[in-house]
Amino acid sequence: MISIVTALCLGNRDCMVLLHVWLLVWLVHSFTAFLIGPKRQVTMMLDPVRIYATAIYLASIIIALFCALYVHNKLLTLLAIMLEFGALIWYSLSYIPFARTMVSKMMTACFDTEF
């Protein structure tokens, strides 16, 4: 799949940069699957605590690829990649005890809003 996407982006420098950012995110997520095994990784991704972050992460991957390859809109692609990073960070925080609570309280204190 990566070679197909690379062939579609050949000649478009901006598309290649976005592809490399997307691959970096994918590699970070794949590293955890390598450490604990793919079956356990999928099981952990579908835990009730992580299901929303997983859904947003997978949806943003699809949206980023769609925007980069078919719509050719840099702003939408960048927003989808930022959403993807945010979902990946929120997903990763679920493995650290009380990390999500701490981030939520910090956001409330800084921006007077709660996530």
N, C-alpha and C positions, 0 to 999 in steps of 0.2 A: 504494500500500500504506500509506503514511504517513497519508493522509487516512482510510482505513478504520480504522486503529488509533486515530487521534484521535477518530473518531466513536464507537468503542466505549468510549473512556475518558471521553467527555464527561460531565461531572457528577461524576466521581470525581477529586478533587484529588490523592490519592496516586498514582493511576495516571498522571495527567498529569505529575507530577514524575518518576516512573520513566521515562516515555516520553521526556522531555527529556534525561535522563541517557543513555538508550540512543541517542538521536539525536546527542548530542555525541560519543559513541564512534564511531558510524557515520561522522560527518563527518570525524573525524581520520583514519580509515582510508581514506575516499574521497579525501581530499586527496592521499595518496600515489599513488593510482590516477590522479588528474588530472595529477600531475606527470610520471609515467613512462608513462602509457597503460594501459588496462585489460588488454590482452593480455599485456603484459610483467609487470604486477602479478600476474595469475593464475599465470603461469609462475614468478615468484619466490616466490609463496605455496606452490607445490607442490614447491619445492626440498626435498631431504632434510633440510636444516638447519632448515627452518621448518615442515615438514608437521605436527608435533605441536601447535605453537602455533596453526597455522591451524585444525586440527581442533577444538581446544578452544575457540578463539574463535568459530567458526561454531556449534558445539554450544551454547555458552553464550548466544549470541544467541537461538537457538530456545527454549532453556529459559527465559530471562528473559521472552520474549514469552508463552510458554505459562503461566508462573506469574503474570504480571501480568494477562493477559486471561481466562484460564479458571479457574485455581485461586484467584486473588485472595488470594494469600499474600504479604504484604509482605516477610517475612523471607527466603523462598526467592527472591523476585525480586531482593532486594538482594544476596544471596549470589551469584546468577547474574551480576549486573552486576559485582560485585567480581571474580569469576572472569574475566569478559570483559575488564575493565581489565588484570588480571594477564597474561592471554594476549596482549593487545595490546602491553603493555610488553615482555614476553619476546620477542615477534615483532619489535618495533622494535629491541631490543638486538642482534638477529642481524645487523643492518646495520652495526654499529659493531665494528671489529676488537677482539677480546678482551674485549668488554663483558660477555658472558655469563659468561666465566671469572672476571672481576673480581667480578661480583655473586655468583656461587657461592662464591668464596673469602671474600667479605665476610659472606655468610650463615653460612658455616661458622665463621668467627671469632666472629660475634655470637651465634649461636643453637646452635652446636655440631651443626649438621645441614647436609646438602648437598642442593641441588636439582638 
